[in-house]
Amino acid sequence: MPHADKRVLILDDDGALGEMLRDFIAHTCQCEVIHLDHPDDLWGSLESSNFDVLFLDYKLPGSNGIEILERLYQNPCYRNLPVIMMTGEGSETIAARAIQAGAMDYLVKTELSFEMLPALIEKAIQRRAIQQAIHEAQRKVEYQAMLLNNARDAIISWDLNNIITYWNQAAERLFGYSAEYMLGKPVFEAYFSLFEQLQRRSAADENVTLLGERRFRHPQRGVIWVSSQISRLYGGEDGRQLIGTMDVVRDITLAKQEQESLAQSQHFIKRILETIPHIIYIINLRENQLRYISPKVKELLGYAIEEVEAAAFHKIVEKVHPEDRERVRLHYRNILKTPPTQALTIEYRLPDSADQWRWLRNVETIFSLDGVGNPVEIIGVCEDITARKEMEEKLSASQVYVTQTARMASIGQLAASVAHQISNPLTTIIADTQLLLRSLPPEDDHSESLKAILSAGWRMQEVIDLLMKFSQPSISSRQIVAINDTINKAILLAGSHLRSAQIDLHLNLSEPSPVILGFEQRLVDLWVNLLLAEHPSDPDQSPRNIWIESRSAEGDIQVTISDDGQPISPEQMETLFEPQLIPRGIGRGNGIELSLCREIVRQHDGSIQVSSREGRTTFTICLPSGVDGNGREEDFNN
């Protein structure tokens, strides 16, 4: 079966046999095959490329296949690489040792049949795919187990044989029994027997979800009330196969105690209402006033209880934000038509005592009726959801940020295409100019003009080459990079943009250039975004000078970019690096650049700070070098 995207590695010091294997496998399997004849070449090949199958000779110069196999599988990166051991000896001992060491199969060269190799390779590729799938499934299971173990509710599951298969940490805390003790035990004898009312059926017996409340006696805490939701568990490849039952249990002891207390004393009900974190209120529809409102109104909105209860209710509605007012009025018309057993919810904005808009969420229902069944009072719970709304706005901003990033990637691809189209005629201009220069005597009057054209052409070609490279996806691995080179490339890309705004660049770059173990293209992106953020669209806010400095400091690299443009206030600095839905209006980019800069610096384990004093705004970027004094990558394990 063809495997054009697969790669096979052969390590055999028998050059003739190795080449025969290579040619046969490459022809029959249509995949890439590499033959090595010495063990020293193996590790470099494995580090530089990914392979799907390894044919390993047993007898090798200075080593043997078993030793190499054991060393290979000590590295987690190669544990899923299928290895087929080959030897000229038909020794069962060697074969057993190879299989024990992890080899997938064992071939004797004297009995080797080339026709069996495609099937063997196909088996190895399928085995690796299965191992990778198992590893991915195991990772997902571990992640799901982590989520379940961190759940607030106790979660218990059992299989179709009614044997407990899962008991999370919340269940351990709630019931006082460890998972080690409960797993594997019959669910009715070990779990349901804890409760005063025994469970007689399981959700797996019929297609229902069983809801209820139960209680049990805890050895230390006494009687515990819990809510229970028992439902079926489905799995299998299509997710439709019934595999067991799950019970999600929550401790509701406190709620039950509150219900009992509320039933005993109306005074105690009022005290409880005053201590909950939301505003509780009762609206008298006939008097058009609030009959009761909890003291939380003072804490959340800043209004005194007397002030709110004295105001006509329709006056309170008139204070609702104009965009929400009609919706609130429609909500109260609907609630008069709603049965007392149902509740309606409304979210709206209302000013607090400081005239700051607060987002509120009301859950309301009919509280009392008159003799003929008409609503008299409405009871409601008012929750301050301002923080949640702000979080939703930030989430929306993040979505815009992702969209903007994708758009910028598309623009980069378009720029690369345009640069490619310009490069072709530019090559003709440069070539023809060179031919003309060669055909003219040096003293000819047109020579200087042709040299100027040639110089401008090469500069344009340099910019196009850099633009092409700038638009390419970043390399995912770190490289040793000269920091000054990345700054100069950024200036070449953004320089004309700044010159058009009549901004002077002043460079003070350390020599020799500091070097860093980092992502070259991302560093160029960092400086380009900072330079673009320095140049606002409003010319009155634009700086006249930009200073760029680089230096090394105790193993770190420090780059400062300063300008004499509009200063940044302390309030604006608090959210300067947060993505914004609209430009900030402070002359610092379009709301995206500085958040991109912070992300690039974070990817290099560095820091970015900004200060604004004495008419100069300074961005200070500190990046760990990761390179020793000899220009080599530092060994962090030593």
C-alpha positions in Angstrom: 0.0 0.0 0.0 1.5 3.4 -0.9 2.7 5.6 2.0 4.1 8.7 0.4 4.1 10.6 3.6 5.9 7.8 5.6 9.6 7.5 6.3 11.6 4.3 6.9 15.1 4.2 8.5 17.4 1.2 8.0 20.5 0.8 10.2 22.7 -2.1 8.8 26.4 -2.2 8.3 25.9 -4.5 5.4 25.9 -1.9 2.7 24.7 -4.1 -0.2 21.8 -5.6 1.8 20.9 -2.2 3.2 20.7 -0.6 -0.2 18.6 -3.6 -1.6 16.2 -3.1 1.3 16.1 0.6 0.8 15.4 0.3 -3.0 12.8 -2.5 -2.6 10.8 -0.7 0.2 11.0 2.7 -1.6 9.6 1.0 -4.8 7.0 -1.2 -3.3 5.7 1.1 -0.5 6.3 4.4 -2.3 7.7 6.0 0.8 11.0 7.7 1.7 13.7 5.3 2.9 17.1 6.2 4.4 19.9 3.7 4.9 22.6 4.2 7.6 25.6 1.9 8.0 27.0 3.1 11.3 25.3 3.5 14.8 26.9 6.9 15.3 24.7 8.3 12.5 21.5 7.0 14.0 20.9 9.6 16.8 21.4 12.6 14.6 19.0 11.3 12.0 16.4 10.6 14.7 16.7 14.1 16.1 16.5 15.8 12.7 13.6 13.8 11.2 10.6 11.8 12.2 10.5 8.1 11.1 7.6 5.6 11.1 9.6 2.3 11.1 13.2 1.4 12.0 14.9 -1.7 10.6 17.8 -2.4 13.1 20.7 -4.8 12.5 21.7 -6.8 15.5 25.5 -6.9 14.9 26.9 -3.4 14.4 30.3 -1.8 14.8 31.0 -1.1 18.4 27.6 -2.0 19.6 24.6 -4.3 19.0 20.9 -3.9 18.3 19.8 -4.8 21.8 21.9 -2.0 23.4 20.7 0.5 20.8 17.0 -0.6 21.3 17.3 -0.2 25.1 18.8 3.2 24.7 16.2 4.2 22.1 13.2 3.3 24.3 14.7 5.2 27.3 13.9 8.4 25.4 10.1 9.2 25.6 10.3 10.7 22.1 11.0 7.3 20.5 8.9 4.9 22.6 6.2 4.7 20.0 8.7 4.1 17.1 8.2 0.5 15.8 11.5 -1.4 15.6 12.1 -4.5 13.5 15.3 -6.4 14.5 17.4 -8.1 11.8 20.3 -10.6 12.3 22.2 -13.1 10.3 21.8 -15.6 13.1 18.6 -17.5 13.7 19.1 -17.5 17.5 15.9 -17.8 19.6 17.7 -16.2 22.5 18.5 -13.1 20.5 14.9 -13.0 19.2 13.5 -13.3 22.7 15.8 -10.5 24.0 14.8 -8.3 21.1 11.1 -8.7 21.7 11.6 -8.2 25.5 13.5 -5.0 24.8 10.5 -3.7 22.8 11.1 -4.8 19.2 8.0 -5.3 17.2 9.3 -8.2 15.1 12.5 -10.2 14.4 13.9 -11.1 11.0 16.6 -13.6 10.1 18.5 -12.3 7.1 19.2 -15.8 5.6 15.5 -16.5 5.7 14.4 -13.0 4.7 11.7 -12.8 2.0 11.3 -9.3 0.6 7.7 -10.0 -0.3 6.7 -10.0 3.3 8.2 -6.5 4.0 5.3 -4.4 2.7 2.9 -6.2 5.0 5.3 -5.9 7.9 5.7 -2.2 7.3 1.9 -1.7 7.0 1.6 -3.6 10.4 4.2 -1.3 12.0 2.5 1.9 10.7 -0.9 0.7 11.9 0.6 -0.2 15.3 2.2 3.2 15.7 -1.1 4.8 14.7 -2.9 2.8 17.3 -0.3 3.6 20.0 -0.7 7.3 19.2 -4.5 7.0 19.3 -4.2 5.2 22.7 -1.9 7.9 24.0 -4.3 10.7 22.8 -7.2 8.9 24.3 -5.3 8.4 27.6 -4.5 12.1 27.7 -8.2 13.0 27.2 -9.2 10.5 29.9 -6.7 12.0 32.3 -7.9 15.5 31.4 -11.6 14.5 31.9 -10.6 12.8 35.2 -8.9 15.9 36.3 -12.1 17.9 35.6 -14.2 15.5 37.4 -11.9 15.4 40.4 -12.1 19.2 40.6 -15.8 19.3 40.4 -17.7 20.7 43.3 -20.3 17.9 43.2 -19.7 14.3 44.2 -19.8 12.0 41.2 -20.3 8.3 41.4 -20.6 5.9 38.5 -21.2 2.2 38.1 -21.3 -0.3 35.2 -24.1 -2.5 33.9 -23.2 -5.1 36.5 -23.8 -2.5 39.2 -20.1 -2.4 40.2 -18.8 1.1 41.3 -16.3 2.3 38.6 -15.7 6.0 39.6 -15.7 7.8 42.9 -14.3 11.4 42.7 -12.6 13.5 45.4 -15.7 15.4 46.2 -17.4 12.1 46.9 -14.5 11.2 49.3 -15.0 14.5 51.2 -18.8 14.2 51.3 -19.2 10.6 52.3 -15.9 10.0 54.1 -14.8 6.9 52.1 -11.8 6.8 49.8 -12.0 5.9 46.2 -9.6 3.0 46.8 -12.1 1.6 49.3 -15.3 2.0 47.2 -14.1 1.1 43.7 -15.1 -2.4 42.7 -17.8 -2.8 45.3 -21.5 -3.4 44.4 -23.3 -0.1 44.3 -26.4 -1.1 46.2 -24.6 -2.7 49.1 -21.7 -0.2 49.3 -23.2 3.2 48.2 -27.0 3.2 48.4 -27.0 1.4 51.7 -25.5 4.6 53.2 -28.9 6.4 52.8 -31.9 6.1 55.0 -34.1 5.4 52.0 -32.6 2.6 49.8 -32.5 3.0 46.1 -34.5 0.3 44.4 -33.7 0.9 40.8 -31.0 2.4 38.6 -31.4 4.9 35.7 -29.8 2.2 33.5 -33.0 0.1 34.1 -35.0 2.6 32.0 -34.4 5.6 29.9 -35.0 8.2 32.6 -33.2 10.7 34.8 -34.0 10.2 38.5 -34.0 13.4 40.5 -34.5 13.4 44.3 -33.2 14.3 47.8 -31.8 11.8 50.2 -30.1 11.9 53.6 -27.5 9.8 55.4 -25.8 10.0 58.8 -22.2 11.1 58.6 -19.9 9.8 61.5 -18.7 13.3 62.3 -21.1 15.7 60.8 -24.4 14.0 61.7 -27.4 14.0 59.2 -26.4 15.2 55.7 -29.0 16.1 53.1 -28.0 15.7 49.4 -29.7 16.3 46.1 -29.2 13.4 43.6 -29.4 13.3 39.8 -29.1 9.7 38.5 -28.8 9.3 34.7 -27.5 6.9 32.1 -24.0 6.9 30.8 -23.3 6.4 27.1 -20.1 5.6 25.4 -18.6 3.5 22.6 -17.4 4.7 19.2 -20.7 6.4 18.3 -21.4 7.6 21.9 -24.7 5.8 21.9 -23.8 2.5 23.7 -25.2 2.2 27.2 -22.2 1.6 29.5 -23.5 2.4 33.0 -25.1 4.9 35.4 -23.9 8.1 37.1 -25.1 9.9 40.2 -24.3 13.6 40.6 -24.7 14.4 44.3 -24.6 17.8 46.0 -24.7 18.6 49.7 -27.9 20.6 50.3 -27.8 20.2 54.1 -27.6 24.0 54.6 -30.5 24.6 52.3 -32.7 22.1 54.1 -31.8 23.6 57.4 -32.7 27.1 56.1 -36.1 25.8 54.9 -36.9 24.3 58.3 -35.9 27.5 60.0 -37.9 29.6 57.6 -41.0 27.5 58.3 -40.6 28.1 62.1 -40.2 31.8 62.3 -41.1 34.7 60.0 -38.7 36.9 61.9 -35.9 34.4 61.2 -36.9 34.5 57.5 -36.3 38.2 57.4 -32.9 37.9 59.0 -31.9 35.2 56.5 -33.0 37.4 53.6 -30.9 40.3 55.0 -27.8 38.1 55.0 -27.9 36.7 51.5 -25.6 38.4 48.9 -28.5 39.6 46.6 -31.3 42.1 47.0 -34.6 40.6 48.0 -37.7 42.7 47.4 -41.5 42.6 47.3 -43.5 44.9 45.0 -47.1 45.8 46.0 -48.8 46.3 42.6 -51.9 48.1 44.1 -49.8 50.6 46.0 -47.2 50.9 43.2 -44.4 50.7 45.8 -41.8 48.3 47.2 -43.3 46.8 50.3 -39.9 45.3 51.3 -36.3 45.5 50.2 -33.3 43.9 51.9 -30.4 45.9 53.2 -28.2 44.7 50.4 -29.6 47.5 48.3 -27.3 49.9 50.3 -24.2 47.7 49.7 -24.8 47.0 46.0 -26.4 50.3 44.8 -25.7 52.8 47.5 -29.4 53.6 48.2 -31.0 53.7 51.6 -33.9 51.3 52.3 -36.2 54.2 53.2 -35.4 56.1 50.0 -36.2 53.1 47.8 -39.4 52.1 49.6 -40.7 55.7 49.5 -40.3 56.0 45.7 -43.2 55.0 43.4 -42.3 51.9 41.5 -42.9 53.4 38.0 -40.3 56.2 39.0 -37.7 53.4 39.6 -38.5 51.9 36.2 -38.0 55.4 34.6 -34.4 55.4 35.8 -33.6 52.2 33.8 -31.2 52.7 31.0 -33.1 54.0 27.9 -32.0 51.0 25.8 -33.5 48.6 28.4 -36.5 50.6 29.6 -39.1 49.3 27.1 -37.9 45.7 27.6 -38.4 46.1 31.4 -41.9 47.4 30.9 -42.7 44.4 28.7 -41.3 42.1 31.3 -43.7 43.3 34.0 -46.7 43.1 31.6 -45.8 39.5 30.9 -45.3 38.6 34.6 -48.9 39.5 35.3 -49.9 36.8 32.9 -47.5 34.2 34.3 -48.7 31.5 36.7 -47.4 31.9 40.3 -45.4 28.7 39.9 -43.2 30.2 37.2 -40.5 32.8 37.4 -39.3 35.3 34.8 -35.8 36.7 34.4 -34.7 40.1 33.1 -31.3 41.8 32.8 -31.0 45.5 32.6 -29.0 48.6 33.6 -29.8 50.9 36.5 -27.7 53.7 37.9 -26.4 53.5 41.5 -26.3 56.4 43.9 -23.0 57.6 42.2 -24.8 57.6 38.8 -22.7 54.7 37.6 -24.5 52.1 35.5 -24.8 48.7 37.1 -26.0 45.6 35.3 -28.7 43.8 37.3 -30.5 40.5 36.9 -33.9 40.1 38.4 -35.7 36.7 38.9 -39.3 37.4 39.8 -42.6 35.5 40.4 -46.1 36.2 41.7 -46.0 36.2 45.5 -49.6 36.7 46.4 -53.1 36.8 44.8 -56.4 38.4 45.8 -59.6 36.6 46.4 -60.4 36.3 42.7 -56.9 35.2 41.6 -55.4 38.6 40.5 -51.8 39.2 41.3 -51.2 41.5 44.3 -47.5 41.2 45.0 -44.4 40.2 43.1 -41.3 38.8 44.9 -37.9 39.0 43.3 -34.2 38.5 43.7 -31.9 41.1 42.2 -28.3 40.1 41.4 -25.5 42.5 40.5 -24.0 41.0 37.3 -21.8 43.9 36.4 -18.6 41.9 36.8 -20.0 39.1 34.6 -21.0 41.6 31.9 -17.5 43.1 32.0 -16.1 39.6 31.6 -18.4 39.0 28.6 -17.1 42.2 27.0 -13.6 41.0 27.5 -14.5 37.7 25.9 -15.9 39.6 23.0 -12.8 41.6 22.8 -10.7 38.4 22.7 -12.8 37.1 19.8 -12.2 40.4 17.9 -8.5 40.0 18.7 -8.5 36.5 17.2 -10.4 37.7 14.1 -7.9 40.6 13.8 -5.0 38.2 14.0 -6.4 36.0 11.3 -7.0 39.1 9.2 -3.4 40.2 9.7 -2.3 36.8 8.6 -4.3 37.1 5.4 -2.9 40.6 4.8 0.6 39.1 5.2 -0.1 36.4 2.5 -1.5 39.1 0.2 1.7 41.3 0.8 3.8 38.3 -0.1 1.9 37.8 -3.3 2.2 41.4 -4.3 5.9 41.4 -3.4 6.4 38.4 -5.6 4.7 40.1 -8.5 6.9 43.2 -8.1 10.0 41.1 -7.9 9.8 39.8 -11.4 9.9 43.1 -13.3 12.4 44.5 -10.8 14.8 41.7 -11.7 14.5 42.8 -15.3 15.2 46.4 -14.4 18.3 45.5 -12.4 19.6 43.1 -15.1 19.1 45.6 -18.0 20.7 48.4 -15.9 23.8 46.3 -15.3 24.0 45.5 -19.1 23.7 49.2 -19.9 26.4 50.2 -17.4 28.8 47.6 -18.9 28.1 48.9 -22.5 28.9 52.5 -21.6 32.4 53.9 -20.9 33.0 54.9 -17.3 33.2 58.6 -18.1 29.8 58.6 -19.9 27.3 61.2 -18.5 24.6 58.6 -18.1 26.6 56.3 -15.9 25.7 58.1 -12.6 22.0 57.9 -13.4 22.2 54.2 -14.2 24.2 53.6 -11.0 21.5 55.4 -9.0 18.8 53.2 -10.7 20.8 50.1 -9.9 21.3 51.1 -6.3 17.6 51.9 -5.9 16.7 48.6 -7.6 18.8 46.5 -5.2 17.3 48.4 -2.2 13.8 47.6 -3.5 14.8 44.0 -3.9 16.2 43.9 -0.3 12.9 45.3 1.0 10.9 42.8 -1.1 13.0 39.9 0.2 12.5 41.0 3.8 8.7 41.5 3.2 8.5 38.0 1.8 10.3 36.6 4.8 8.2 38.8 7.1 5.0 37.3 5.7 6.1 33.7 6.2 4.9 31.7 9.2 7.3 31.9 12.2 9.7 29.0 12.8 8.4 27.0 15.8 11.9 26.3 17.2 14.2 28.8 18.9 17.4 29.9 17.1 20.4 31.9 18.2 19.7 35.4 16.8 21.5 38.7 16.8 19.1 41.2 18.4 20.5 44.1 16.4 19.7 42.3 13.2 16.1 41.9 14.1 15.9 45.6 15.0 17.5 46.6 11.7 15.0 44.4 9.7 12.1 46.0 11.6 13.4 49.5 10.7 13.8 48.5 7.1 10.1 47.4 7.1 8.7 50.3 9.0 11.3 53.0 8.2 9.5 54.5 5.2 6.3 54.7 7.2 8.1 56.7 9.9 10.0 58.9 7.5 6.7 59.9 5.8 5.6 61.2 9.2 8.9 63.1 9.5 10.0 61.1 12.5 13.8 60.9 13.1 15.2 57.6 14.3 18.2 57.6 16.7 20.0 54.3 17.1 22.3 53.3 19.9 22.8 49.6 19.4 25.4 47.7 21.5 28.4 46.3 19.6 29.0 43.5 19.2 25.3 42.7 18.9 23.7 40.9 21.9 22.5 37.4 20.9 19.4 35.6 22.1 18.0 32.1 21.8 14.6 33.0 20.4 12.2 33.2 17.5 13.7 35.6 14.9 10.5 36.4 13.0 8.5 37.1 16.2 11.2 39.4 17.4 11.0 41.4 14.1 7.2 41.4 14.6 7.7 42.8 18.1 9.9 45.8 17.0 7.6 46.5 14.0 4.5 46.6 16.1 6.2 48.8 18.7 7.3 51.2 15.9 3.8 51.3 14.4 2.3 51.9 17.8 4.7 54.9 18.1 3.2 56.5 15.0 -0.5 57.5 15.6 -2.9 58.5 12.8 -3.2 62.0 14.3 -0.2 64.1 13.2 -0.6 66.4 16.2 0.1 63.5 18.5 3.0 62.1 16.5 6.5 62.2 18.0 9.3 63.9 16.2 12.0 61.6 17.5 12.3 57.9 18.3 15.3 56.5 20.2 16.2 52.8 20.1 18.9 51.3 22.3 20.1 47.7 23.0 22.5 46.4 25.6 23.4 43.3 27.5 23.0 43.2 31.3 24.0 40.2 33.4 22.8 37.5 30.9 19.7 39.5 29.8 19.2 41.7 26.8 17.5 45.1 27.4 16.0 47.0 24.5 14.4 50.5 25.1 12.3 52.3 22.5 11.5 55.9 23.5 9.6 58.8 21.8 8.7 62.4 22.5 5.1 62.0 21.4 1.9 62.3 23.5 2.5 61.0 27.1 0.5 58.2 28.6 -1.5 58.8 31.8 -1.2 56.4 34.8 -4.9 55.3 34.2 -4.2 54.5 30.6 -1.1 52.4 31.5 -3.2 50.0 33.5 -4.9 48.7 30.4 -2.3 49.6 27.8 -1.5 46.0 26.9 -5.0 44.7 26.9 -6.7 44.2 23.4 -9.4 46.8 22.7 -12.5 46.6 20.6 -11.8 50.2 19.3 -8.6 52.3 19.3 -7.7 53.7 22.7 -7.7 57.3 21.4 -4.2 58.0 23.0 -2.2 57.7 19.8 -0.8 54.2 20.5 -1.9 51.9 17.7 -5.3 50.4 16.9 -5.8 48.6 20.2 -4.1 45.3 19.0 -0.4 46.0 18.5 0.6 46.4 22.1 -1.2 43.2 23.2 0.6 41.4 20.4 3.9 42.8 21.8 3.2 41.6 25.3 2.4 38.1 23.9 5.7 37.9 21.9 7.7 39.0 25.0 5.9 36.4 27.1 6.8 33.7 24.5 10.5 34.6 25.1 10.0 34.5 29.0 10.7 38.2 29.1 9.0 41.4 30.4 7.8 44.6 28.9 7.3 47.8 30.9 6.3 51.3 30.0 7.0 54.6 31.7 6.1 58.2 30.7 8.0 61.1 32.3 9.6 64.4 31.4 8.1 64.5 28.0 9.3 61.0 26.9 7.5 57.7 26.8 9.8 54.6 27.1 9.0 51.0 26.4 11.6 48.7 28.2 11.9 45.1 27.0 14.0 42.6 29.0 14.6 39.2 27.4 16.7 36.4 28.8 19.6 35.6 26.4 19.7 31.8 26.8 23.2 31.9 25.2 26.5 31.4 27.1 29.6 33.5 26.7 30.8 31.3 23.8 27.7 32.0 21.7 26.2 28.6 22.4 22.8 27.6 23.8 23.0 27.5 27.6 22.7 24.0 29.2 19.9 24.6 31.8 20.2 21.0 33.1 23.8 21.5 34.2 
